[in-house]
Amino acid sequence: MTKQVLFYLILPLIFSNCALTKTQQPTLNDYSIGEKWIWKWERAVDGEVRAQGEDIQEVVYYNGTLGLWNGVDTVQISKTRNQNQSSTPFRNWPLQVGKKWKYESEWENNEGTTGKTSQDAEIVSFEDLNVEAGTFKAYKIEYKGIVTNSRGFKGEMTDIWWYSPELKTYIKHVNKDGYGVYVNELTNYSKSE
């Protein structure tokens, strides 16, 4: 009887602690030169891999400050982190389990196709996720909605992102657009030397 009462007293504390966990957006001071992330990705249609590759980001010294280099281009970290948050952001800081918002974006791909994404986002959990680079605590964020483009496409799209506060980035992304599945997973993370 005592164990059962203790269980019911402790259970709300465990869940309330999880709900109180909040993560702020990383600042420039959270990065160091030499930090590097490597992801592998693949796109499969009907179970057949149609494309695959690797993405990298490395913190470098750039134009008097820190930048993220992707193997081709470099962007200042301060320019990506210090923007005013829109009313329909990709990530709605601070992150916290249970938080919901609307994400909308207008975009153009490298072939000149323009489009719009409109999704409802929700942080559904803060969990351990095992990826090739290791096991990390991550927010599981689900995005569900519609994507349209200038070539007449309109369809449902679901994205699941796992964001690791420890690594200051996502560690896995799964995209389902009705035609195929795109998976991107962190394979390596190295701290500055």
Order of alpha helices (4+ residues) and beta strands (2+ residues): alpha-beta-beta-beta-beta-alpha-beta-beta-beta-beta-beta-beta
